[in-house]
Amino acid sequence: MTTDIAHSASLELPFKAPFDWPRLLRFFKGRATPGVEAVEDGAYRRAIDWAGDAGTLTVRLHPRKRCIVATIDGAASRHADALAAPIARMFDLHANPKAIGAHFAEDPWLAQLFDAAPGLRVPGAWSGFELVVRAIVGQQVSVKAATTIIGRLVQRAGERIDDHPHEHTAWRFPTPAALAAVDLAKIGMPGKRVAALQGFAQAVASGDVPLDNDTVDATALRAALLALPGIGPWTVEYVAMRAWRDMDAWPASDLVLMQSIAARHPSLVRPTQQRARTDAWRPWRAYAAMHLWNEIADRAGAARGG
């Protein structure tokens, strides 16, 4: 770690090669919250707050070493050591491609997909709260449409950062309390989804769902989320993959995943029929999901799936 008098710190965080930085950035770029985070010039950037201090996080791939370089500008830079772990989780730096590849090697579907993208990671999330908001907003709409609505939420309930140096990351994501209280009329979502979103935000604000508390058991969090109106198994498994780093999470009802499996084996149409096939991918089902989604994204040249 290096720090200078301009309140900036840089961390070099290692990974096990191969590491598919272009596809990781593609995933983040297609889902970046407008105003809060951006992918530009080969880097991921967002405004952050940590322990009461604000700053900007910028993450790039090191040009020579097997590591990413995370730069924290602003007062938050004093917490650089504490930020190393969440950044590593977000960019899935602890993945072991060798072990994952060995597990998939005997599977005719996954072996081929893994060979095409051996460094594929499961993109994480800076905030579990943000990710659940994204998942609720994204129900039954395209990735692009969800991103548009998320941008509107930020404008209505977020906070503009004065004198922020990066225009595309000059907003703070809405707090749970702010999102629970704001008027979301004509935001572009059905009334039931708005109610589900604000009910979830209120549950987090009140402490009933301690989403970003690392000390809370993931099983308890799953149950707490599932108990909320408008949140089903897909949302919970998607959040488990990306926010809780459950590498065996599997969003069984995901339409793209279901179609991908059925296209390979027409008799496997419903999630119950597909279960025996997908259970063979344990304990790496989250990576299997990423490879199946990635195949579609590669073919379409666009952000689809997840």
Secondary structure, DSSP 8 states (H G I E B T S, - for coil): -EEETTTEEEEEEE--S---HHHHHHHHHHH--TTTEEEETTEEEEEEEETTEEEEEEEEE-SSSSEEEEEEESGGGGGHHHHHHHHHHHTTTT--HHHHHHHHTT-HHHHHHHHH-TT------S-HHHHHHHHHHTTTS-HHHHHHHHHHHHHHHSEE-TT-S-GGG-EE---HHHHHHS--TTSSS-HHHHHHHHHHHHHHHHTSS-TT-TTS-HHHHHHHHHTSTT--HHHHHHHHHHTS--TT---TT-HHHHHHHHHH-TT--SHHHHHHHHHTTTT-HHHHHHHHHHHHHHHHTS----
